[in-house]
């Protein structure tokens, strides 16, 4: 999670919402990304999606079974859906997102009977630091 938090700080420094994501397989980092929506002019360029794409490319498969995803913010429905489709084994996330989160808030995608794969979810890892980064970033936007 430390790497994901560092990537979130990098995202904030670049003017992006501070979210970082890392995919790990057998203790080795497969992919590490940060939000790049503004940079790429792409609303789908969330840290999780970019990390999933990079990990799939590195693995050469369409699945991430046996892989864990660490992300600083509770994933939205789009990212949670991608995790289910890629068959991520375990999701670790830091700060909860009561507005747009889709794992433990909102649609709770993994609890849906239509969700074909449910990763194990561990929340609150690095929550304090992730929340601080988010609060600081959005406070600057409001001033």
Protein Blocks (a to p, Z undefined) as FASTA:
>chain_A
ZZmmmmmmmmmmnopacddddddeehiafbdcddfklmnopaklcfklmmmmmmmmmnop
abfehiacddfbdcdfklmmmmmmnopabdcdfbdcfklgcklgcjllmlpmklmbdcdd
dehihklmmmmmmmmmmmmmmZZ
